[in-house]
Amino acid sequence: MIELRPFAGIGHAHHGWLDARHHFSFADYHDPARMQWGNLRVWNDDTIAAQSGFPPHPHRDMEIVTYVRTGAITHQDSLGNKGRTAAGDVQVMSAGTGITHAEYNIEDEATTLFQIWIMPTRRGEAPGWGARQFPKGDRSGQLVVLASGYAQDKDALPIRTEARLVAGTIRAGESVTYPLGAERKGYLVPATGRIAVNGIEANARDGVAIADEETITITALDEAEVVLVDTL
């Protein structure tokens, strides 16, 4: 089963400094048919104006993954962590028993990112944060695991849930396959470009909800950058 969720039909909130699109119910956007997809709870497509950002606010019991598309985001939290995550790279915050953090765009240009929340399968642990560079050139023509709750994914940022964040760049006319597994769910968004997933076409920033598919084949109709969450 593959369901296309066009970008024009997802939730939208404009706060001046923040232009946010919501693939799932979030804040003032509520759609009972789009509360989550498996353990995936939030997929926000955010544009954050230059010299602005999210002031300190708390979280608990959530795995929060930030995939920066353009620009950069600077993180600081109540554990004393601070770091700048630039385009193509990823940061992960395991909220655990509780953490307060702020996310600022201190750049002179807008930052665009996907913020993805996945419900944890391990709870009651201390909070944590980490970031890593993932050069886009290393993902050319293939899907690479960037964050994972599985020990075998040794090069990925660790998360405390039975899920993976996967991304890759695909040249126009080329295809990649991914062994999702019929018992799992996938949610895929092309950050750029037009693609087809098992024959279902999607434009940039559309959502593609996937279930009951042993394998998915992603074909780039234009040069594309794709991001996928694979979860229970």
KEZA-407744 format. One line per 8 residues: their letters; for each residue x, y, z of N, C-alpha, C. Coordinates in steps of 0.1 Angstrom, whole numbers. Layout:
! KEZA-407744
A	X/Y/Z/X/Y/Z/X/Y/Z | ...
This chain:
! KEZA-407744
MIELRPFA	9/-12/0/0/0/0/9/12/0 | 7/21/-10/14/34/-10/4/45/-12 | 4/55/-3/-5/66/-3/3/79/-5 | -1/86/-15/5/99/-18/-2/110/-10 | 6/118/-3/1/129/5/7/142/-1 | 0/148/-10/6/160/-17/9/171/-7 | 20/178/-10/25/189/-2/14/200/0 | 6/203/-10/-4/213/-9/-15/209/1
GIGHAHHG	-16/197/4/-27/193/13/-23/190/28 | -10/192/31/-6/190/45/-8/203/53 | -7/202/66/-9/213/75/1/224/73 | -4/237/76/4/249/73/2/259/84 | 13/264/89/12/275/99/24/285/96 | 20/298/95/31/308/92/31/317/104 | 43/318/110/45/326/122/54/338/120 | 56/342/108/65/352/104/79/347/103
WLDARHHF	86/345/115/99/339/115/100/325/111 | 88/318/112/88/303/110/76/300/100 | 80/294/89/69/289/79/70/274/81 | 59/268/87/60/254/90/49/246/82 | 53/235/77/43/225/71/43/212/79 | 32/207/82/30/195/91/24/183/83 | 32/173/82/27/160/76/18/153/85 | 19/155/98/10/149/108/5/160/118
SFADYHDP	-6/156/125/-12/166/134/-1/171/143 | -1/185/145/9/191/153/4/205/156 | 6/209/169/2/222/174/-13/225/170 | -16/236/162/-29/239/159/-35/231/147 | -27/224/141/-31/216/129/-35/202/135 | -48/198/133/-53/185/137/-61/178/126 | -56/166/123/-63/158/114/-63/144/120 | -75/139/124/-75/126/131/-71/114/122
ARMQWGNL	-71/116/109/-66/106/100/-50/106/99 | -44/117/104/-30/118/103/-24/122/116 | -25/112/125/-19/114/139/-5/109/139 | -2/98/133/11/92/132/11/81/121 | 23/76/119/25/65/109/34/55/116 | 28/44/122/36/36/130/41/44/142 | 54/43/145/59/51/156/64/65/152 | 62/68/139/65/81/135/54/91/138
RVWNDDTI	57/101/147/47/110/152/47/123/145 | 58/129/142/59/142/136/68/142/124 | 65/149/113/74/153/103/70/167/99 | 78/176/104/76/190/101/86/195/90 | 81/203/81/90/208/70/90/223/73 | 101/228/79/103/241/84/112/250/76 | 108/262/75/117/273/70/118/283/81 | 130/285/86/133/294/97/141/306/92
AAQSGFPP	135/318/94/141/330/89/155/332/96 | 163/340/89/177/343/94/175/350/107 | 185/347/116/186/354/129/173/352/137 | 168/340/137/156/337/145/156/322/149 | 146/318/156/146/304/160/137/301/172 | 138/289/176/129/284/187/136/287/201 | 130/294/209/135/297/223/135/284/231 | 141/284/243/142/272/251/128/267/254
HPHRDMEI	126/254/253/114/247/256/117/232/259 | 108/226/266/111/212/271/105/201/262 | 111/189/263/106/177/257/109/165/267 | 102/154/265/105/142/272/99/130/263 | 106/119/265/101/106/259/98/108/244 | 108/113/236/107/114/222/121/114/216 | 122/108/204/134/108/196/132/119/185 | 140/130/186/138/141/177/150/142/168
VTYVRTGA	148/140/155/158/140/145/156/152/136 | 167/159/134/167/171/125/176/169/113 | 170/169/101/177/168/89/177/182/82 | 189/188/81/190/201/76/191/201/61 | 183/208/54/182/208/39/191/219/34 | 189/231/39/197/243/35/200/251/47 | 211/258/47/215/267/58/221/259/69 | 218/263/82/223/256/93/214/259/105
ITHQDSLG	215/250/115/208/253/128/217/251/139 | 216/260/149/225/259/161/217/255/173 | 222/244/180/215/238/191/222/241/204 | 214/243/215/219/244/228/209/238/238 | 213/231/248/204/225/257/208/225/272 | 199/220/280/201/221/295/212/211/300 | 217/203/291/228/194/294/242/201/292 | 241/213/286/253/220/282/258/217/268
NKGRTAAG	251/209/261/255/207/247/252/219/238 | 261/221/228/259/232/219/266/228/206 | 259/230/194/265/226/182/258/231/170 | 265/233/159/259/238/146/258/226/136 | 246/224/131/244/214/121/240/220/108 | 249/217/98/247/224/85/240/215/75 | 237/221/63/229/214/53/235/200/50 | 226/190/49/230/176/46/234/168/58
DVQVMSAG	236/175/70/239/168/82/227/166/91 | 229/158/102/218/154/110/222/156/125 | 212/160/133/213/159/147/202/151/153 | 205/145/164/195/137/171/195/141/186 | 183/143/191/181/145/205/171/135/211 | 177/127/221/168/117/228/164/124/240 | 151/128/241/146/136/252/146/128/265 | 144/115/264/145/107/276/136/112/288
TGITHAEY	141/113/300/134/117/311/131/132/312 | 137/140/303/134/154/302/146/162/298 | 144/171/289/155/180/284/149/193/279 | 155/204/281/151/217/276/162/221/265 | 157/226/254/166/229/243/161/241/236 | 170/248/228/167/259/219/174/256/206 | 167/260/195/172/258/181/172/272/174 | 184/277/171/184/290/165/191/290/151
NIEDEATT	185/297/142/192/300/129/200/313/131 | 213/312/133/221/324/135/228/328/122 | 223/322/111/229/325/98/223/337/92 | 228/342/81/223/354/74/214/350/63 | 209/337/62/200/333/53/190/323/60 | 179/321/53/169/312/59/175/298/59 | 170/290/69/174/276/70/161/268/68 | 163/257/60/152/248/58/156/234/63
LFQIWIMP	146/227/70/149/215/76/137/206/77 | 139/193/79/129/184/83/131/181/98 | 121/183/106/122/179/120/112/167/122 | 118/156/126/111/143/126/111/138/141 | 99/135/146/98/129/159/93/114/158 | 101/106/165/97/91/165/96/87/180 | 85/80/182/82/76/196/92/65/200 | 98/66/212/108/57/217/103/43/220
TRRGEAPG	111/33/219/107/20/224/115/17/237 | 125/26/240/132/25/253/129/38/260 | 123/37/272/120/49/280/127/49/293 | 126/60/300/132/61/314/147/63/314 | 153/67/303/167/68/302/171/83/302 | 183/86/306/188/100/306/188/106/292 | 185/119/291/185/125/278/199/126/272 | 199/129/259/212/130/252/210/137/239
WGARQFPK	221/141/233/222/148/220/234/145/213 | 233/144/199/245/142/191/242/147/177 | 253/150/170/252/154/156/264/148/148 | 262/147/135/272/141/127/271/147/113 | 283/148/106/284/152/92/282/140/84 | 273/142/73/271/131/64/272/137/50 | 284/137/44/286/143/31/276/137/20 | 270/146/13/260/141/3/266/133/-7
GDRSGQLV	279/135/-10/286/128/-21/287/113/-17 | 287/110/-4/287/96/0/274/89/-2 | 263/96/-5/250/90/-6/246/90/-21 | 254/94/-30/251/94/-44/247/80/-49 | 235/79/-54/231/66/-60/228/55/-50 | 227/59/-38/224/49/-28/217/55/-16 | 210/46/-8/204/51/5/213/47/16 | 216/57/25/225/55/36/217/58/49
VLASGYAQ	220/49/59/213/50/72/221/61/80 | 213/72/84/219/83/91/216/82/106 | 205/77/110/201/75/124/194/62/126 | 197/55/136/192/41/138/191/37/152 | 181/29/155/180/22/168/186/8/168 | 193/4/157/198/-9/156/213/-9/157 | 218/-18/165/233/-19/168/241/-21/155 | 235/-28/145/243/-32/133/246/-20/125
DKDALPIR	239/-9/127/241/3/119/251/12/126 | 264/8/125/274/13/134/278/28/130 | 276/32/117/280/45/113/269/55/115 | 257/51/120/246/60/121/245/66/135 | 239/78/137/236/83/150/226/74/157 | 228/71/170/219/62/177/207/69/181 | 195/62/180/183/66/185/177/55/193 | 168/58/202/163/48/212/149/43/207
TEARLVAG	148/38/195/136/33/190/139/24/178 | 130/15/175/132/5/165/129/11/151 | 137/20/147/135/28/134/148/32/129 | 148/36/116/159/41/109/155/54/101 | 164/64/101/163/75/91/174/72/80 | 169/72/68/177/69/56/176/80/46 | 187/83/39/186/93/29/196/90/18 | 193/96/6/202/94/-5/199/104/-16
TIRAGESV	208/105/-26/206/113/-38/206/104/-50 | 197/107/-59/195/98/-70/195/106/-83 | 203/103/-93/203/110/-106/191/107/-114 | 187/116/-122/175/115/-130/176/102/-139 | 165/94/-139/165/82/-146/171/69/-139 | 177/71/-128/182/60/-120/173/56/-109 | 175/44/-104/166/38/-93/175/32/-82 | 169/32/-70/175/25/-59/164/17/-52
TYPLGAER	167/6/-46/158/-2/-39/161/-2/-24 | 150/-4/-16/152/-5/-2/143/-16/4 | 149/-25/11/142/-37/17/134/-33/29 | 123/-27/28/115/-22/39/110/-33/48 | 104/-43/42/98/-54/50/83/-52/51 | 75/-62/48/60/-60/47/54/-57/61 | 62/-61/72/57/-59/86/60/-45/91 | 67/-36/83/71/-23/87/64/-12/80
KGYLVPAT	66/0/84/60/11/77/71/21/73 | 69/27/62/79/37/57/71/50/54 | 78/61/57/73/75/53/85/82/46 | 82/85/33/93/90/24/89/104/19 | 99/113/20/97/127/14/108/130/5 | 106/134/-8/117/139/-16/120/154/-12 | 132/156/-6/135/170/-3/136/178/-15 | 141/173/-26/141/179/-39/138/169/-50
GRIAVNGI	133/174/-61/132/165/-73/118/158/-73 | 116/151/-84/104/143/-86/107/129/-87 | 100/120/-81/103/106/-80/91/97/-82 | 93/84/-84/82/75/-83/86/64/-73 | 77/60/-65/79/49/-55/70/38/-58 | 76/27/-63/69/15/-68/58/20/-78 | 62/30/-86/53/34/-97/44/46/-93 | 44/50/-81/35/61/-76/44/74/-76
EANARDGV	40/84/-84/48/96/-86/46/105/-74 | 56/112/-70/56/122/-60/65/134/-64 | 60/146/-60/68/158/-63/76/161/-50 | 85/171/-52/93/175/-40/84/179/-29 | 87/174/-17/81/177/-4/67/171/-2 | 63/163/-12/51/155/-10/55/144/1 | 45/138/7/47/127/16/43/114/9 | 50/103/11/46/90/6/46/81/18
AIADEETI	33/76/22/31/67/33/31/53/27 | 39/44/33/41/31/27/39/20/38 | 31/10/34/29/-2/43/26/-14/35 | 29/-26/41/27/-39/34/35/-40/21 | 47/-34/21/55/-35/9/68/-41/13 | 72/-53/8/84/-60/11/96/-52/7 | 95/-46/-5/106/-38/-11/101/-26/-18 | 108/-15/-17/104/-3/-24/115/0/-34
TITALDEA	110/5/-46/120/9/-56/117/24/-59 | 127/32/-57/126/47/-58/133/51/-71 | 126/56/-81/131/61/-93/131/76/-94 | 142/82/-97/143/96/-98/138/101/-112 | 127/108/-113/123/114/-126/130/126/-129 | 134/134/-119/144/144/-119/155/141/-109 | 166/148/-110/176/146/-99/170/148/-86 | 171/139/-76/163/140/-64/172/137/-52
EVVLVDTL	167/143/-40/173/140/-27/161/134/-19 | 162/122/-14/151/116/-7/154/113/8 | 144/114/16/146/111/31/135/101/34 | 138/91/41/129/80/45/130/76/60 | 119/75/66/118/69/80/112/55/78 | 120/45/83/116/31/83/113/27/98 | 101/24/101/97/21/115/87/10/117 | 85/6/129/74/-3/132/61/4/132
